[in-house]
Amino acid sequence: MKQLILFLLILVNISLVAQNATVRFIEVPAKQKVDVFINNTPFTAFLYADSLKKQILFPIYTASGKTITRGFPINPQPDEQTDHPHQVGLWFNFGDVEGLDFWNNSNAIPESAQCKYGTIRFKGIVEKDEANGRLVAQSEWVDCNNTALLEEKTTFIFSGRTQYRIIIRKSVLTAVNHDILFTENKEGMFGLRMAKELEETGTGVYTNMLGNKGGDVWGKRSPWVALSGQNEGGEVSVVIIDHPQNLNYPGWSHARGYGLFATNSLGGREFDKNTDEVKFVLHKGENVTFQYKLVIKNGNPISEKEITDEMSF
């Protein structure tokens, strides 16, 4: 009996540790980043370097230490594709804000074309709350003349359990100088670029809640899309979950076989010619919130029930 009680106490203790992972933030101003650790193990880093056209999370690791993000262009890996240099890490932006393309901007764009693109400028870290895994940053969306269109307050919630790593991103956009028009565009909004093995030409397979698979998930509206495959010798699943209060919920999937994995709340007819036109005006002084959840599981492929259990924010 004593052995049984001891065994049960050990199980309870293991369960509590698994459910209450500690989050630690280490800011490295010289490298313009904040490292994020779960139980003293690297999870990701929030990068805000002046050389970037947006702030990103890079790299991103599973609970078992496997890298799920492509290294290029920051840390290229052997045999990686070198297309789409703007697709790096995990990010949030959009392809048509007052006619400016924030999505495709990168250091590969020539100076002569810069005024067709927008940049998200980092302003500062607002809060680091390790007890709740919360990191809050402030930024602004600017044109080529450095005139602000939008202010953004970004809240990340990081958490982890055995086999799981989770990121919630909440972005609050405020129109600062005048009304801002978002016009339907396929280039958006919450996305990440996957490691080579998780491309469809590798082992990656997309699935959505509707039962669509592979390339058929693209352009479909679904509360979640999952990507599963082998990576660095282990099974990994990555799920993007849309928040029910986002505009046009559920959003359109912008998941591509070459490794782009994204969901777009403002895609509209760029994905489905039969849907209603999407034109969203954010009036001066008003704000709008976009919120998404990224679930990463290593080990056995994630089940639909497990995804359903993760759909709360």
ABEGO torsion letter per residue (X at the ends): XAAAAAAAAAAAAAAAAAABBBBBBBBBAAAGBBBBBBGGBBABBBBABAABABBBBOBBBBAAGBBABBAOAABBBBGBBABGAABBEBBBBBABBGGBBAAABBAABBAAAAAABBBBBBAEBABBBAAAGBBBBBBBBBBAAGBBABBBBBBBBBBBBBGBBBBBBBBBBBBAABBBBBBBBABOABBBBBBAAABAABABBBBBAAGBBEAAABGBBBABBBBBEBBGGBBBBBBBBBBAABBGOBBBBBBBAAGBBBBBAAAEAAABAABBBBBBBBBBGBBBBBBBBBBBBBEBBBBAAAAAAAABX
